[in-house]
Amino acid sequence: MVRHIVMWKLKESIPEHEKEDLKENVKSGFSGLIGKIPGLLEAVFIDKPISSSTHDMALITLFESEEALYGYKENPLHLRVANTFVRPNVYERSCMDYEEE
């Protein structure tokens, strides 16, 4: 099993009242990929970090294998969510992938 963790910082130019809608779109977009992308087993979206956090939102996913993770990264369904809601609205991304035992 492979865990994929991604954290993002939203652009400061996004008005506060729009951030909640944006986060909801990201959450529903990624959650909706379960069962549609081979090897994607779970997706947990964090959109309410506490004040000590350095990022505005995060996604923690679990894959059957490293190959499944690579397939997800190129999958058009994933790219649609990423290119529509995430990439245009963030200025920083952090990522860590690791194998679970």
Summary of the structure (lengths in Angstrom):
residues: 101
radius of gyration: 13.4
end to end distance: 7.1
largest distance: 41.7
contacts: 277
relative contact order: 0.31
helix: 39%
strand: 33%
